[in-house]
Amino acid sequence: MDMKHVDVGEFGEKEKRKRGCKLEKNPQKYRYMVRLNEAENKRFLSIYGQSGMKSMSHFIADCVLNKQNSNSE
């Protein structure tokens, strides 16, 4: 039996192999869902189309986090 692929450390433990994707420094793990009626969806798609952004999720995050709230007055 050939055990060359197993690297045994000083105390007999196996060293961990790095697998999978690298972990992000700031993972985006929170998700929210909204429901729109037909009129709201048409308006949303129109505004999204005018924005020129390629990602709908980035567009929504930009609208929610970077725009002034019009109801603040």
N, C-alpha and C positions, 0 to 999 in steps of 0.2 A: 504494500500500500504506500503510495507516494504522498507525503504530507508537506510538500514544498509550499503549497498555497496557504498554509496556516502559519501565521507569524506568532510565535509564543514569546511573551515578554519575560522579564527577569523572574517573575514569581509564578510563571506558568499560565497567566491569563492571556486570552486572545486580545489582540489589539482591534479596536473598532475600525471598520472600513467605512469610508465616506460613501454614502449612497444617496441617490435621489437628488432633488433640486437643492440649491443653497437656500438657507433661510433668509427671508427678507428682514431688513433692519426695522421696518415699520409696516408690518403686514396689515392689509385691509381685510379685517375679519368681521366687521359689522355690516349687516345688510338690512335694508328696509324695503317695503313694498307699498305701492300706491295703486289705487284703482281709479280709472277715469271713465266717464261716460263717453258717448260717441262725439259729442260736441267738444268736450275738453281734449279728447285724443286728437281730433283734427287740428285744434289750436296748438297743442303741444308739438305735433309733427311739423306744423308750419314754422313755428319758432325754431325748432331743431334744424330744419332744413335751411333756414336763413343763417343759422350760426356758422355753418361750414365745418363744424367739428365732425370727426370721423367716428368717435365713440359716443354712443348715447349715454352711457353711464358717466363718462367724464363731463358731458354737457349738463346732466342733471346735478352732479356734485358741484360744478361751477356755478350754476344758477342758485342752488341752495346756500352755498357757503360764501360766495364772493359778491353777490348782488345785494344792494341795499334793500331792506324790507320796506315795501311801499305802504304797509299798514302801521308803521311806527309813529305816525303823526297823531 
